[in-house]
Amino acid sequence: MKLTVLYENNSGFKKGPLGAHGFSALVEHRGVRVLVDTGTDGRILLNNMEEFRVKPRKINYIFITHGHYDHTGGLKVFLEARGKPIKVIAHPEIFRRRIALKPHRRDIGIPFTREELEALGAEFILSEKPLEFAPGFISSGEIERRTWDRAVGYLEEKGELIKDPVRDDMALIVDLGESAAVITGCGHSGVLNIAWQAEDVLGKPVKALIGGLHLLGASKELLDDVVEKIDAEKLYAGHCTGIDSYAYLKARLGDRIEHLHVGKTVEL
């Protein structure tokens, strides 16, 4: 398996790629190419795809980890550039209206309707259950919350705001043979819950957990819980992990954790 980071908060150390808030990665395995999320801005996504010679028409599937704007905002521009249909794997609740109240009230959900994306060629496969949609590529399905999670924001129902459990937060599981790689967008389900779900779905240990871990502002107690209980052999953390939280984990985990940036590749 080869993973290439195409969209990340950190642009890395090479002229050309652009960094911006959001996440997207290309996962290549067994001749199949899956685009995980599309970042916030499609123009930045396409710029970085061009930098790394990734052609939109060569992508086989899109996997959406959850319905927040910083993981779906590039969808429309990507579909326009691709110019032909593509299957999009996601949870049935990705199109729910999401709202944040800080620093001011704003929409944080997908900035497009399902209908306008389908008109551009998106063929949605929406399932809350684990699903193997290509050989070696499995959607985690809705993740069981066995311990703490990192859900954020609100849902609007009948004019009232209720806390959003972000039930549509899912991870991509890649079967490596004797182990698994797990790619998460933001980790709203909780990094421990995500790793445990992957182990249960595939019945194999997690070799690498890659993506945003949503530990920005996390307490020392919560970070220590990650250090003590995470079973993954390696962590590749970026996006919403938080600089301070990453530094703390790096001090505790050493070589078991690395930071993500645009252009970083992970080969397993």
PESUL-V82886 format. One record per residue. N is the residue number from 1. SS is DSSP state (a for helix, b for strand, c for the rest). BURIAL is I if it has 24 or more other ideal C-beta (glycine too) atoms within 12 Angstrom, else O. D_CENTER is the distance of its C-alpha to the mean C-alpha in whole Angstrom. Layout:
n = <N;N>
ss = <SS;SS>
burial = <BURIAL;BURIAL>
d_center = <D_CENTER;D_CENTER>
//
This chain:
n = <1;2;3;4;5;6;7;8;9;10;11;12;13;14;15;16;17;18;19;20;21;22;23;24;25;26;27;28;29;30;31;32;33;34;35;36;37;38;39;40;41;42;43;44;45;46;47;48;49;50;51;52;53;54;55;56;57;58;59;60;61;62;63;64;65;66;67;68;69;70;71;72;73;74;75;76;77;78;79;80;81;82;83;84;85;86;87;88;89;90;91;92;93;94;95;96;97;98;99;100;101;102;103;104;105;106;107;108;109;110;111;112;113;114;115;116;117;118;119;120;121;122;123;124;125;126;127;128;129;130;131;132;133;134;135;136;137;138;139;140;141;142;143;144;145;146;147;148;149;150;151;152;153;154;155;156;157;158;159;160;161;162;163;164;165;166;167;168;169;170;171;172;173;174;175;176;177;178;179;180;181;182;183;184;185;186;187;188;189;190;191;192;193;194;195;196;197;198;199;200;201;202;203;204;205;206;207;208;209;210;211;212;213;214;215;216;217;218;219;220;221;222;223;224;225;226;227;228;229;230;231;232;233;234;235;236;237;238;239;240;241;242;243;244;245;246;247;248;249;250;251;252;253;254;255;256;257;258;259;260;261;262;263;264;265;266;267;268>
ss = <c;b;b;b;b;b;b;c;c;c;c;c;c;c;c;c;c;c;c;c;c;c;c;b;b;b;b;b;b;c;c;b;b;b;b;b;c;c;c;c;c;a;a;a;a;a;a;a;a;a;a;c;c;c;c;a;a;a;c;c;b;b;b;c;c;c;c;b;a;a;a;a;c;c;a;a;a;a;a;a;a;a;c;c;c;b;b;b;b;b;c;c;c;c;c;c;c;b;b;b;c;c;c;c;c;b;b;c;b;c;c;c;c;a;a;a;a;a;a;c;c;b;b;b;b;b;c;c;c;c;b;b;b;b;c;c;b;b;b;c;c;c;c;c;c;c;c;c;c;c;c;c;c;b;b;b;b;c;c;b;b;b;b;c;c;c;c;c;c;c;b;b;b;b;b;c;c;c;b;b;b;b;b;b;c;c;c;c;c;c;a;a;a;a;a;a;a;a;a;a;a;a;c;c;b;b;b;b;b;b;b;b;c;c;c;c;c;c;c;a;a;a;a;a;a;a;a;a;a;c;c;c;c;b;b;b;b;b;a;a;a;c;a;a;a;a;a;a;a;a;a;a;a;a;a;a;b;b;b;c;c;c;c;c;b;b;b;c>
burial = <I;I;I;I;I;I;I;I;I;I;I;I;O;O;O;O;I;I;I;I;I;I;I;I;I;I;I;I;I;O;O;I;I;I;I;I;I;I;I;I;I;I;O;I;I;I;I;I;I;O;I;I;O;I;O;I;O;O;I;I;I;I;I;I;I;I;I;I;I;I;I;I;I;I;I;I;I;I;I;I;I;I;O;O;O;I;I;I;I;I;I;I;I;I;I;I;I;I;I;O;O;O;O;O;O;O;O;I;I;I;I;I;O;I;O;O;I;O;O;I;I;I;O;I;I;I;I;O;O;I;I;O;I;I;O;I;I;I;I;I;I;I;I;I;O;O;O;I;I;I;I;I;I;I;I;O;O;O;O;O;O;O;O;I;I;I;I;I;I;I;I;I;I;I;I;I;O;O;I;I;I;I;I;I;I;I;I;I;I;I;I;I;I;I;I;I;I;I;I;I;I;I;O;I;I;I;I;I;I;I;I;I;I;I;I;I;O;I;O;O;O;I;I;O;O;I;I;O;O;I;I;I;I;I;I;I;I;I;I;I;I;I;O;O;I;I;O;I;I;O;O;O;I;O;O;O;I;I;I;I;I;I;I;I;I;I;O;I>
d_center = <17;16;12;13;11;12;11;11;13;15;17;19;22;23;25;23;19;18;16;15;13;9;6;7;8;11;12;15;17;21;21;18;15;12;10;6;6;9;9;12;15;16;19;17;14;18;19;17;17;21;21;20;21;19;20;18;21;20;17;17;14;11;8;7;5;7;10;10;12;10;7;10;13;13;14;17;18;17;18;22;21;21;24;23;22;18;17;14;12;11;13;16;16;13;16;18;19;17;19;19;23;22;23;25;24;21;19;15;14;14;17;18;20;19;23;22;19;21;24;22;22;18;19;17;17;16;16;16;17;16;16;17;17;18;20;18;14;14;12;12;13;14;14;17;17;20;20;19;15;14;14;15;17;20;20;24;26;29;30;28;25;24;21;18;16;13;14;12;9;8;7;8;11;13;17;19;22;23;20;16;13;10;6;4;2;6;7;10;11;13;12;15;15;12;14;17;15;14;18;19;18;19;22;21;20;16;17;14;11;9;6;7;9;11;14;16;19;19;23;24;25;21;20;23;22;19;21;23;21;18;19;17;19;17;14;12;11;10;9;10;12;15;18;21;18;17;21;22;20;21;25;24;22;24;23;20;17;17;15;13;14;14;16;15;16;15;18;18>
//
